[in-house]
Amino acid sequence: MFKTVIGLSALALAGAVHAQAKWDLPSGYGANTFQVQNLQQFANDVDKATAGKLKITLHPGGSLYKANEIKRAVQTGQTPAGEFIISGAANENPLFGVDSVPFLATGYADAKRLYMAARGAQEKALAQQGMKVLFSVPWPGQSLYSIKPVNGPADLVGTKMRAYNPATTRIAQLLKAQPVTIQLAELPQALATGAVQNFLTSSASGVESKLHEQVKNFYPVSAWLPRNITVVNQKDFDALDKPTQDALLKAAAEAETRGWAMSERLDGEYIKQLAANGMAITPPSAELKQALAAIGETMTAEWIKAAGPEGQAIVDAFRKQP
């Protein structure tokens, strides 16, 4: 009888241990970014909705894995979940880079339509790698920052331009600049040492990384709205019971809706802050706009060629939407 009681107690304990899951969720972005703040709210919501059965611990700023290591870490089961910029994986599958095709979608409404057009194909590609998409949130439109004034494309020739994915590398090449791969967390140091002279990034990144301290020129070209994506390893998701899965997905849907609204609202506020911090906000010249638009046409055609029929279908679906 005593052994039976011990056995039942052990089984009950094992069940309790199994019932609570603890997940790490690394992000390459700083704790002060709205993306990570949205992630933290998501983690809090999951904790509350599951009564502590699923606890998600955030690791921002590349503290657990570097930004470019996070996707692989989730894919291989080193961490249950993670957040990364999806276009950073475009070199392994062009479908991951559609939101960074310049001047294909240049505002929030267009970016949302493009996301809806691409979502199915991207989720399928990630599922084949053992991952499930939880939600995806865009950064504000990518605009041009430069240490020196940029009156036209000639001012960018030969300069060191920060790149963070294949698309930004290609833009630098087409502008006859020198692409330098630098993650956002490393950008202030790169600017301080002269490793980078200009770059395309969002107003959010400009404020949150205090880029006004080293860069004084901002050109709101809003070339594209790159999305961060939060994923979970499918095996870890499958290990959850159904009520916990449902609570997780509900919190994820809410995080996506909240994140899009945060991004759009903050974009206007961030640009005002950049100006207040001494950055010159200057509309791009006609010559620069023309050069960037031409790059957009070139890169859209290149992307469709690389992505094949699936890529063509995404662009067609996007362009057909009202």
matplotlib code that plots the C-alpha trace (Angstrom):
import matplotlib.pyplot as plt

x = [0.0, 2.8, 4.6, 1.3, 0.9, 4.5, 3.9, 0.7, 2.4, 5.3, 2.8, 1.0, 4.2, 5.3, 1.9, 2.3, 5.8, 4.5, 1.6, 3.8, 5.9, 8.7, 9.8, 12.7, 11.9, 15.0, 14.8, 17.6, 16.0, 16.4, 14.1, 13.1, 11.8, 8.0, 8.5, 9.9, 7.4, 4.7, 6.4, 6.5, 2.8, 2.2, 4.2, 2.2, -1.1, -0.1, 0.9, -2.4, -4.6, -3.0, -2.9, 0.9, 0.9, 2.9, 5.6, 7.5, 10.8, 12.0, 15.7, 16.0, 19.0, 20.6, 21.4, 20.5, 21.2, 22.4, 19.7, 20.8, 21.0, 17.5, 15.6, 18.0, 17.8, 14.0, 14.3, 16.7, 14.9, 17.6, 14.9, 11.1, 10.3, 11.9, 11.4, 13.4, 13.1, 11.7, 13.5, 16.8, 16.1, 15.5, 18.9, 17.5, 14.1, 13.1, 9.5, 10.8, 11.9, 8.8, 8.1, 11.6, 11.1, 11.6, 8.6, 6.3, 4.3, 5.1, 2.4, 0.6, -2.5, -0.3, 2.0, -1.0, -2.3, 1.1, 1.3, -2.1, -1.0, 2.2, 1.2, 0.1, 3.2, 5.5, 3.7, 4.0, 7.7, 8.3, 6.1, 8.4, 11.2, 9.4, 8.1, 4.7, 4.0, 2.5, 2.3, 4.1, 4.4, 6.0, 8.5, 7.6, 8.7, 12.4, 13.8, 17.3, 19.7, 23.0, 25.9, 26.3, 23.5, 22.2, 21.0, 20.9, 22.1, 25.6, 26.1, 25.8, 28.3, 31.2, 29.9, 29.6, 26.0, 24.6, 22.9, 21.0, 19.5, 19.9, 17.6, 19.5, 22.7, 21.3, 20.1, 23.6, 25.0, 22.5, 23.3, 27.1, 27.6, 29.6, 27.3, 28.4, 26.5, 25.7, 22.9, 20.8, 22.3, 25.8, 24.8, 25.7, 29.2, 29.6, 28.7, 31.1, 34.0, 33.1, 32.3, 28.9, 28.0, 24.4, 21.6, 17.9, 16.0, 12.8, 12.0, 11.5, 15.0, 16.3, 14.7, 15.3, 18.9, 19.5, 20.9, 20.4, 23.6, 25.7, 23.4, 21.8, 20.1, 16.8, 14.9, 11.4, 11.5, 9.4, 10.8, 9.2, 7.8, 9.9, 8.2, 9.4, 7.9, 7.5, 7.5, 7.4, 9.0, 6.1, 7.1, 7.0, 3.6, 2.3, 3.5, 1.0, -2.5, -5.4, -6.5, -3.0, -2.5, -5.8, -4.8, -1.4, -2.9, -5.5, -2.8, -0.7, -3.6, -4.1, -0.3, -0.4, -3.4, -1.9, 1.6, 0.4, -1.5, 1.5, 3.8, 1.6, 0.9, 4.5, 5.9, 4.6, 5.7, 9.2, 9.7, 8.7, 11.2, 14.0, 13.4, 13.2, 16.6, 18.2, 17.9, 17.0, 13.9, 14.2, 11.9, 14.0, 14.9, 13.1, 16.4, 16.8, 13.1, 13.5, 16.6, 15.0, 11.8, 14.0, 15.7, 12.3, 11.2, 14.5, 14.3, 10.6, 11.4, 14.4, 12.4, 9.7, 12.3, 14.0, 10.8, 9.2, 5.5, 4.8, 6.3, 4.5, 1.2, 1.9, 2.6, -0.5, -2.7, -1.4, -2.0, -5.5, -6.6, -8.8]
y = [0.0, 2.4, 1.7, 2.3, 5.7, 6.6, 5.5, 7.5, 10.6, 10.2, 10.0, 13.1, 15.0, 13.9, 15.1, 18.5, 18.9, 18.0, 20.3, 23.4, 24.4, 27.0, 28.5, 30.8, 33.4, 35.1, 38.3, 40.3, 43.6, 45.7, 45.7, 49.3, 48.5, 48.4, 45.0, 43.5, 45.4, 43.8, 40.4, 41.0, 41.8, 38.6, 36.6, 38.2, 37.4, 33.8, 33.4, 34.9, 33.0, 29.6, 30.3, 29.8, 26.5, 28.2, 30.7, 32.5, 34.2, 36.9, 37.3, 40.6, 42.3, 39.1, 38.0, 34.3, 34.0, 36.6, 37.9, 35.9, 32.7, 32.7, 31.1, 28.2, 27.8, 27.4, 25.2, 22.8, 22.8, 24.6, 27.1, 26.5, 29.9, 33.0, 36.3, 37.4, 39.5, 37.2, 38.9, 37.9, 34.4, 35.3, 33.8, 30.3, 30.9, 34.0, 33.8, 35.0, 38.3, 39.6, 42.3, 43.8, 44.2, 48.0, 50.1, 47.1, 48.0, 51.5, 52.1, 50.1, 49.3, 48.0, 46.1, 44.4, 43.3, 42.0, 40.1, 38.5, 37.5, 36.0, 34.5, 31.1, 30.4, 31.6, 29.5, 26.5, 27.0, 27.4, 24.4, 22.3, 23.4, 22.3, 25.7, 27.2, 30.9, 32.7, 36.3, 38.9, 42.7, 45.2, 47.9, 51.4, 52.0, 51.9, 55.4, 56.7, 57.9, 59.5, 61.1, 63.4, 65.1, 63.1, 65.4, 62.6, 59.0, 60.3, 61.1, 57.5, 56.1, 54.5, 55.0, 52.3, 51.3, 49.1, 45.9, 43.4, 41.1, 40.1, 42.9, 45.7, 44.3, 44.4, 48.0, 49.1, 47.4, 49.0, 52.4, 51.6, 51.8, 49.2, 46.9, 46.3, 43.6, 45.1, 44.0, 46.8, 46.3, 46.9, 49.9, 52.7, 51.3, 50.9, 54.5, 55.6, 53.8, 54.9, 51.4, 52.6, 56.0, 55.5, 53.0, 52.2, 51.6, 52.6, 55.7, 53.3, 52.1, 55.6, 56.7, 53.5, 53.2, 57.0, 57.3, 61.0, 61.2, 60.3, 60.8, 64.1, 63.5, 61.6, 61.1, 59.5, 57.3, 54.6, 52.0, 48.9, 47.7, 44.7, 42.3, 40.6, 37.1, 35.1, 31.3, 28.2, 24.8, 22.6, 19.8, 22.2, 23.4, 19.9, 19.1, 21.6, 20.5, 21.8, 24.6, 25.9, 25.8, 27.7, 30.3, 30.7, 31.3, 33.7, 35.8, 35.6, 36.9, 39.8, 40.5, 40.8, 43.2, 45.3, 45.3, 46.6, 49.4, 50.2, 50.4, 52.8, 55.1, 55.2, 55.9, 59.5, 60.0, 58.7, 61.0, 64.0, 62.8, 62.5, 66.1, 67.2, 65.6, 67.7, 65.4, 67.2, 65.6, 66.2, 64.9, 63.0, 64.9, 64.0, 62.6, 60.3, 59.2, 58.4, 56.3, 54.4, 53.8, 52.3, 50.1, 49.0, 47.9, 46.0, 44.2, 43.3, 41.6, 39.9, 38.7, 37.2, 35.5, 34.0, 33.1, 31.4, 30.7, 31.1, 34.5, 35.6, 34.4, 36.4, 39.6, 39.0, 38.4, 41.5, 43.7, 42.3, 43.2, 46.3]
z = [0.0, 0.9, -2.4, -4.2, -2.6, -3.4, -7.0, -7.3, -5.8, -8.3, -11.2, -9.9, -9.6, -13.1, -14.4, -12.7, -14.1, -17.6, -17.3, -16.9, -19.8, -19.7, -22.9, -23.8, -26.5, -27.9, -29.9, -31.6, -30.7, -27.6, -24.6, -25.4, -28.9, -29.4, -31.0, -27.8, -25.6, -27.7, -27.2, -23.4, -23.4, -25.4, -22.8, -20.0, -21.7, -22.2, -18.6, -17.5, -19.9, -19.1, -15.3, -15.4, -17.3, -20.1, -19.0, -21.7, -20.8, -23.2, -24.0, -25.9, -27.5, -28.9, -25.3, -25.8, -29.5, -32.0, -34.3, -37.3, -35.2, -33.8, -36.7, -36.8, -33.0, -33.2, -36.2, -34.5, -31.2, -29.3, -28.1, -28.2, -29.7, -31.2, -33.0, -36.0, -39.1, -41.8, -44.7, -43.0, -44.2, -47.8, -48.8, -48.0, -49.6, -51.6, -50.3, -47.0, -48.6, -50.2, -47.6, -48.3, -52.1, -52.3, -53.3, -53.7, -50.6, -49.2, -46.5, -43.8, -45.9, -48.7, -46.3, -44.7, -48.1, -49.1, -45.8, -46.4, -50.0, -48.8, -45.5, -46.7, -48.7, -45.9, -43.2, -45.5, -46.0, -42.2, -41.5, -43.7, -41.5, -38.3, -37.2, -36.6, -37.1, -34.1, -35.4, -37.5, -37.0, -39.3, -38.5, -39.8, -43.3, -44.0, -44.7, -45.5, -42.8, -43.7, -41.9, -44.9, -46.9, -49.8, -52.7, -55.3, -55.9, -56.8, -53.1, -52.2, -54.7, -52.9, -49.4, -46.8, -46.5, -43.8, -45.0, -42.9, -45.5, -49.1, -50.2, -48.5, -49.8, -53.4, -52.9, -51.9, -54.9, -57.3, -55.7, -56.2, -52.5, -50.4, -48.4, -44.8, -42.8, -39.4, -37.1, -35.5, -32.0, -33.4, -35.5, -33.1, -32.6, -36.4, -36.9, -34.2, -35.8, -39.4, -40.5, -41.8, -43.3, -44.3, -44.1, -44.5, -41.3, -39.6, -37.6, -34.6, -34.8, -35.2, -31.9, -29.9, -30.9, -30.4, -33.9, -33.8, -31.7, -34.8, -37.8, -38.7, -42.0, -42.5, -45.8, -45.4, -48.5, -46.8, -49.1, -47.5, -44.2, -43.1, -40.7, -37.6, -37.2, -34.0, -34.4, -32.2, -32.8, -33.9, -31.5, -28.6, -29.7, -30.1, -26.6, -25.1, -24.2, -26.4, -24.0, -23.7, -27.5, -27.9, -25.3, -27.0, -30.5, -29.1, -27.4, -30.7, -32.7, -30.3, -30.3, -34.1, -34.1, -31.3, -32.9, -36.3, -34.6, -32.4, -35.4, -37.4, -34.4, -33.3, -36.8, -36.8, -33.2, -33.9, -36.9, -34.7, -32.0, -34.5, -35.6, -31.9, -31.3, -34.0, -37.1, -40.4, -41.9, -45.6, -48.4, -50.9, -54.1, -57.4, -58.6, -55.6, -55.7, -59.4, -58.7, -55.9, -57.9, -60.7, -58.2, -57.0, -60.5, -61.0, -57.6, -58.0, -61.3, -59.8, -56.8, -59.0, -61.1, -58.0, -56.2, -59.3, -59.7, -56.0, -56.0, -59.1, -57.5, -54.4, -56.3, -58.6, -55.5, -53.9, -56.9, -57.5, -54.0, -53.7]

ax = plt.figure().add_subplot(projection="3d")
ax.plot(x, y, z, "-o")
ax.set_aspect("equal")
plt.show()
